Amino acid sequence: MSRSHHVTRKDLKGFSKKEIDEMVNDPDSLLNQLADKRKTKKEVKEERKNNKNAPQQSI
């Protein structure tokens, strides 16, 4: 499954604070997509770090 997210903070430009506050409750909003993107990026970074520090097995 792809971990591709095509949402950026710039996509929120032009929304009022009230509109952004309303996005918190909507599971399909840009705000929640950005949160998912951040979570995925953090998991990928930790996974890469763990793989880098794991001992390599020689054949």
LUMLOZA-253813 format. One line per 10 residues: their letters; for each residue x, y, z of C-alpha. Coordinates in steps of 0.02 Angstrom, whole numbers, plus 50000, padded with zeros to 5 digits. Layout:
# LUMLOZA-253813
A	X Y Z; ...
This chain:
# LUMLOZA-253813
MSRSHHVTRK	50000 50000 50000; 50064 50171 49955; 50104 50296 50092; 50085 50441 49973; 50001 50598 50039; 49968 50744 49923; 49919 50874 50053; 50025 51019 50113; 50006 51159 50239; 49986 51278 50094
DLKGFSKKEI	49820 51193 50054; 49750 51271 50214; 49793 51447 50156; 49640 51557 50140; 49534 51469 50270; 49475 51569 50419; 49510 51513 50597; 49326 51467 50615; 49332 51356 50460; 49489 51270 50521
DEMVNDPDSL	49409 51240 50692; 49261 51159 50604; 49380 51045 50509; 49434 50963 50672; 49272 50864 50682; 49269 50810 50499; 49367 50647 50473; 49392 50682 50286; 49455 50861 50305; 49623 50928 50249
LNQLADKRKT	49671 50952 50430; 49651 50768 50470; 49741 50719 50310; 49888 50825 50366; 49885 50740 50536; 49888 50569 50453; 50032 50625 50342; 50132 50683 50494; 50099 50519 50584; 50153 50417 50433
KKEVKEERKN	50312 50519 50409; 50358 50496 50591; 50332 50307 50580; 50437 50295 50421; 50579 50395 50500; 50579 50284 50655; 50575 50127 50547; 50724 50187 50445; 50819 50234 50602; 50787 50063 50678
NKNAPQQSI	50841 49975 50518; 50998 50079 50511; 51046 50035 50690; 51001 49851 50675; 51149 49733 50665; 51182 49672 50489; 51185 49485 50461; 51327 49421 50354; 51303 49273 50237
